[in-house]
Amino acid sequence: MDNIIPLFSGSGHKISLFRPKSFADVQVAVDQMKSGQLIMFNIAELPAPLAQRLTDFAAGSVSMLGGQTVDVGNGVFLYGSSKVAIAAYERQVA
């Protein structure tokens, strides 16, 4: 898949950047998140109805896994499994 760009953090956790264009792309991201990776979606360039459907699917999948969703802004979302804590998550929810 040419729309997946791996990023690396100093904590040893892998962050994968996705520019999903279909439900299949979202499923690949969810599968990677199950293994403990952080997933970042950039949907800024998608048509609004498709972007909404893909983020709903991703957020629902993450929620079922006990994970977290953070709206970073401008069409960018960060998803993490229950295995990885997102520090700013608590502040954003409050």
PyMOL commands that place a pseudoatom at each C-alpha (Angstrom):
pseudoatom trace, name=CA, resn=MET, resi=1, chain=A, elem=C, hetatm=0, pos=[0.000, 0.000, 0.000]
pseudoatom trace, name=CA, resn=ASP, resi=2, chain=A, elem=C, hetatm=0, pos=[1.519, 3.277, -1.054]
pseudoatom trace, name=CA, resn=ASN, resi=3, chain=A, elem=C, hetatm=0, pos=[-0.640, 5.343, 1.324]
pseudoatom trace, name=CA, resn=ILE, resi=4, chain=A, elem=C, hetatm=0, pos=[1.004, 4.057, 4.541]
pseudoatom trace, name=CA, resn=ILE, resi=5, chain=A, elem=C, hetatm=0, pos=[4.010, 5.920, 5.885]
pseudoatom trace, name=CA, resn=PRO, resi=6, chain=A, elem=C, hetatm=0, pos=[5.655, 4.490, 9.036]
pseudoatom trace, name=CA, resn=LEU, resi=7, chain=A, elem=C, hetatm=0, pos=[6.885, 7.012, 11.592]
pseudoatom trace, name=CA, resn=PHE, resi=8, chain=A, elem=C, hetatm=0, pos=[9.001, 6.187, 14.627]
pseudoatom trace, name=CA, resn=SER, resi=9, chain=A, elem=C, hetatm=0, pos=[8.952, 7.717, 18.088]
pseudoatom trace, name=CA, resn=GLY, resi=10, chain=A, elem=C, hetatm=0, pos=[11.556, 7.601, 20.826]
pseudoatom trace, name=CA, resn=SER, resi=11, chain=A, elem=C, hetatm=0, pos=[9.311, 5.485, 23.051]
pseudoatom trace, name=CA, resn=GLY, resi=12, chain=A, elem=C, hetatm=0, pos=[9.666, 2.413, 20.865]
pseudoatom trace, name=CA, resn=HIS, resi=13, chain=A, elem=C, hetatm=0, pos=[6.039, 2.517, 19.777]
pseudoatom trace, name=CA, resn=LYS, resi=14, chain=A, elem=C, hetatm=0, pos=[5.430, 2.630, 16.069]
pseudoatom trace, name=CA, resn=ILE, resi=15, chain=A, elem=C, hetatm=0, pos=[3.130, 5.262, 14.568]
pseudoatom trace, name=CA, resn=SER, resi=16, chain=A, elem=C, hetatm=0, pos=[1.693, 4.634, 11.131]
pseudoatom trace, name=CA, resn=LEU, resi=17, chain=A, elem=C, hetatm=0, pos=[0.295, 7.466, 9.036]
pseudoatom trace, name=CA, resn=PHE, resi=18, chain=A, elem=C, hetatm=0, pos=[-2.645, 6.555, 6.809]
pseudoatom trace, name=CA, resn=ARG, resi=19, chain=A, elem=C, hetatm=0, pos=[-4.400, 8.476, 4.088]
pseudoatom trace, name=CA, resn=PRO, resi=20, chain=A, elem=C, hetatm=0, pos=[-7.348, 6.088, 3.800]
pseudoatom trace, name=CA, resn=LYS, resi=21, chain=A, elem=C, hetatm=0, pos=[-9.429, 6.050, 0.657]
pseudoatom trace, name=CA, resn=SER, resi=22, chain=A, elem=C, hetatm=0, pos=[-11.581, 2.985, 1.383]
pseudoatom trace, name=CA, resn=PHE, resi=23, chain=A, elem=C, hetatm=0, pos=[-12.878, 0.759, 4.155]
pseudoatom trace, name=CA, resn=ALA, resi=24, chain=A, elem=C, hetatm=0, pos=[-10.144, -1.748, 3.258]
pseudoatom trace, name=CA, resn=ASP, resi=25, chain=A, elem=C, hetatm=0, pos=[-7.502, 0.872, 4.139]
pseudoatom trace, name=CA, resn=VAL, resi=26, chain=A, elem=C, hetatm=0, pos=[-9.212, 1.491, 7.488]
pseudoatom trace, name=CA, resn=GLN, resi=27, chain=A, elem=C, hetatm=0, pos=[-9.315, -2.254, 8.209]
pseudoatom trace, name=CA, resn=VAL, resi=28, chain=A, elem=C, hetatm=0, pos=[-5.555, -2.514, 7.576]
pseudoatom trace, name=CA, resn=ALA, resi=29, chain=A, elem=C, hetatm=0, pos=[-5.031, 0.334, 10.052]
pseudoatom trace, name=CA, resn=VAL, resi=30, chain=A, elem=C, hetatm=0, pos=[-7.255, -1.295, 12.688]
pseudoatom trace, name=CA, resn=ASP, resi=31, chain=A, elem=C, hetatm=0, pos=[-5.361, -4.570, 12.286]
pseudoatom trace, name=CA, resn=GLN, resi=32, chain=A, elem=C, hetatm=0, pos=[-2.062, -2.740, 12.878]
pseudoatom trace, name=CA, resn=MET, resi=33, chain=A, elem=C, hetatm=0, pos=[-3.530, -0.977, 15.902]
pseudoatom trace, name=CA, resn=LYS, resi=34, chain=A, elem=C, hetatm=0, pos=[-4.476, -4.353, 17.404]
pseudoatom trace, name=CA, resn=SER, resi=35, chain=A, elem=C, hetatm=0, pos=[-0.751, -5.122, 17.569]
pseudoatom trace, name=CA, resn=GLY, resi=36, chain=A, elem=C, hetatm=0, pos=[-0.107, -1.994, 19.653]
pseudoatom trace, name=CA, resn=GLN, resi=37, chain=A, elem=C, hetatm=0, pos=[0.726, 0.584, 17.011]
pseudoatom trace, name=CA, resn=LEU, resi=38, chain=A, elem=C, hetatm=0, pos=[-0.557, 4.135, 17.058]
pseudoatom trace, name=CA, resn=ILE, resi=39, chain=A, elem=C, hetatm=0, pos=[-2.465, 5.061, 13.922]
pseudoatom trace, name=CA, resn=MET, resi=40, chain=A, elem=C, hetatm=0, pos=[-2.735, 8.558, 12.508]
pseudoatom trace, name=CA, resn=PHE, resi=41, chain=A, elem=C, hetatm=0, pos=[-5.332, 9.277, 9.817]
pseudoatom trace, name=CA, resn=ASN, resi=42, chain=A, elem=C, hetatm=0, pos=[-5.182, 12.230, 7.470]
pseudoatom trace, name=CA, resn=ILE, resi=43, chain=A, elem=C, hetatm=0, pos=[-8.557, 12.574, 5.763]
pseudoatom trace, name=CA, resn=ALA, resi=44, chain=A, elem=C, hetatm=0, pos=[-8.326, 16.292, 4.993]
pseudoatom trace, name=CA, resn=GLU, resi=45, chain=A, elem=C, hetatm=0, pos=[-8.348, 15.800, 1.225]
pseudoatom trace, name=CA, resn=LEU, resi=46, chain=A, elem=C, hetatm=0, pos=[-11.325, 13.420, 1.088]
pseudoatom trace, name=CA, resn=PRO, resi=47, chain=A, elem=C, hetatm=0, pos=[-14.873, 14.470, 0.247]
pseudoatom trace, name=CA, resn=ALA, resi=48, chain=A, elem=C, hetatm=0, pos=[-16.755, 15.177, 3.488]
pseudoatom trace, name=CA, resn=PRO, resi=49, chain=A, elem=C, hetatm=0, pos=[-19.283, 12.284, 3.244]
pseudoatom trace, name=CA, resn=LEU, resi=50, chain=A, elem=C, hetatm=0, pos=[-16.559, 9.669, 2.620]
pseudoatom trace, name=CA, resn=ALA, resi=51, chain=A, elem=C, hetatm=0, pos=[-14.312, 11.158, 5.309]
pseudoatom trace, name=CA, resn=GLN, resi=52, chain=A, elem=C, hetatm=0, pos=[-17.171, 10.971, 7.826]
pseudoatom trace, name=CA, resn=ARG, resi=53, chain=A, elem=C, hetatm=0, pos=[-17.958, 7.327, 6.987]
pseudoatom trace, name=CA, resn=LEU, resi=54, chain=A, elem=C, hetatm=0, pos=[-14.304, 6.255, 7.236]
pseudoatom trace, name=CA, resn=THR, resi=55, chain=A, elem=C, hetatm=0, pos=[-13.718, 8.050, 10.550]
pseudoatom trace, name=CA, resn=ASP, resi=56, chain=A, elem=C, hetatm=0, pos=[-16.957, 6.620, 11.961]
pseudoatom trace, name=CA, resn=PHE, resi=57, chain=A, elem=C, hetatm=0, pos=[-15.804, 3.120, 11.010]
pseudoatom trace, name=CA, resn=ALA, resi=58, chain=A, elem=C, hetatm=0, pos=[-12.329, 3.691, 12.488]
pseudoatom trace, name=CA, resn=ALA, resi=59, chain=A, elem=C, hetatm=0, pos=[-13.637, 5.284, 15.693]
pseudoatom trace, name=CA, resn=GLY, resi=60, chain=A, elem=C, hetatm=0, pos=[-16.165, 2.482, 16.182]
pseudoatom trace, name=CA, resn=SER, resi=61, chain=A, elem=C, hetatm=0, pos=[-13.489, -0.159, 15.713]
pseudoatom trace, name=CA, resn=VAL, resi=62, chain=A, elem=C, hetatm=0, pos=[-11.145, 1.605, 18.127]
pseudoatom trace, name=CA, resn=SER, resi=63, chain=A, elem=C, hetatm=0, pos=[-13.917, 1.975, 20.685]
pseudoatom trace, name=CA, resn=MET, resi=64, chain=A, elem=C, hetatm=0, pos=[-14.739, -1.739, 20.527]
pseudoatom trace, name=CA, resn=LEU, resi=65, chain=A, elem=C, hetatm=0, pos=[-11.071, -2.479, 21.228]
pseudoatom trace, name=CA, resn=GLY, resi=66, chain=A, elem=C, hetatm=0, pos=[-11.082, -0.179, 24.261]
pseudoatom trace, name=CA, resn=GLY, resi=67, chain=A, elem=C, hetatm=0, pos=[-8.826, 2.304, 22.509]
pseudoatom trace, name=CA, resn=GLN, resi=68, chain=A, elem=C, hetatm=0, pos=[-8.702, 6.065, 22.265]
pseudoatom trace, name=CA, resn=THR, resi=69, chain=A, elem=C, hetatm=0, pos=[-9.451, 8.572, 19.520]
pseudoatom trace, name=CA, resn=VAL, resi=70, chain=A, elem=C, hetatm=0, pos=[-7.932, 12.051, 19.504]
pseudoatom trace, name=CA, resn=ASP, resi=71, chain=A, elem=C, hetatm=0, pos=[-8.938, 14.743, 17.018]
pseudoatom trace, name=CA, resn=VAL, resi=72, chain=A, elem=C, hetatm=0, pos=[-5.585, 16.357, 16.282]
pseudoatom trace, name=CA, resn=GLY, resi=73, chain=A, elem=C, hetatm=0, pos=[-7.201, 18.933, 13.965]
pseudoatom trace, name=CA, resn=ASN, resi=74, chain=A, elem=C, hetatm=0, pos=[-7.638, 19.798, 10.302]
pseudoatom trace, name=CA, resn=GLY, resi=75, chain=A, elem=C, hetatm=0, pos=[-8.792, 16.316, 9.307]
pseudoatom trace, name=CA, resn=VAL, resi=76, chain=A, elem=C, hetatm=0, pos=[-6.111, 14.453, 11.271]
pseudoatom trace, name=CA, resn=PHE, resi=77, chain=A, elem=C, hetatm=0, pos=[-7.021, 11.839, 13.894]
pseudoatom trace, name=CA, resn=LEU, resi=78, chain=A, elem=C, hetatm=0, pos=[-4.844, 9.753, 16.204]
pseudoatom trace, name=CA, resn=TYR, resi=79, chain=A, elem=C, hetatm=0, pos=[-6.056, 6.300, 17.241]
pseudoatom trace, name=CA, resn=GLY, resi=80, chain=A, elem=C, hetatm=0, pos=[-4.465, 4.185, 19.940]
pseudoatom trace, name=CA, resn=SER, resi=81, chain=A, elem=C, hetatm=0, pos=[-5.250, 0.789, 21.389]
pseudoatom trace, name=CA, resn=SER, resi=82, chain=A, elem=C, hetatm=0, pos=[-5.691, 0.129, 25.083]
pseudoatom trace, name=CA, resn=LYS, resi=83, chain=A, elem=C, hetatm=0, pos=[-2.033, -1.002, 25.083]
pseudoatom trace, name=CA, resn=VAL, resi=84, chain=A, elem=C, hetatm=0, pos=[-0.761, 2.550, 24.448]
pseudoatom trace, name=CA, resn=ALA, resi=85, chain=A, elem=C, hetatm=0, pos=[-1.625, 5.608, 26.548]
pseudoatom trace, name=CA, resn=ILE, resi=86, chain=A, elem=C, hetatm=0, pos=[-2.054, 8.913, 24.726]
pseudoatom trace, name=CA, resn=ALA, resi=87, chain=A, elem=C, hetatm=0, pos=[-1.022, 11.585, 27.242]
pseudoatom trace, name=CA, resn=ALA, resi=88, chain=A, elem=C, hetatm=0, pos=[-3.140, 14.460, 25.896]
pseudoatom trace, name=CA, resn=TYR, resi=89, chain=A, elem=C, hetatm=0, pos=[-6.230, 12.240, 25.655]
pseudoatom trace, name=CA, resn=GLU, resi=90, chain=A, elem=C, hetatm=0, pos=[-7.447, 12.911, 29.177]
pseudoatom trace, name=CA, resn=ARG, resi=91, chain=A, elem=C, hetatm=0, pos=[-7.169, 16.680, 28.747]
pseudoatom trace, name=CA, resn=GLN, resi=92, chain=A, elem=C, hetatm=0, pos=[-9.046, 16.659, 25.436]
pseudoatom trace, name=CA, resn=VAL, resi=93, chain=A, elem=C, hetatm=0, pos=[-11.919, 14.574, 26.798]
pseudoatom trace, name=CA, resn=ALA, resi=94, chain=A, elem=C, hetatm=0, pos=[-12.305, 16.861, 29.842]
for i in range(1, 94): cmd.bond("trace and resi %d" % i, "trace and resi %d" % (i + 1))
show_as sticks, trace
zoom trace
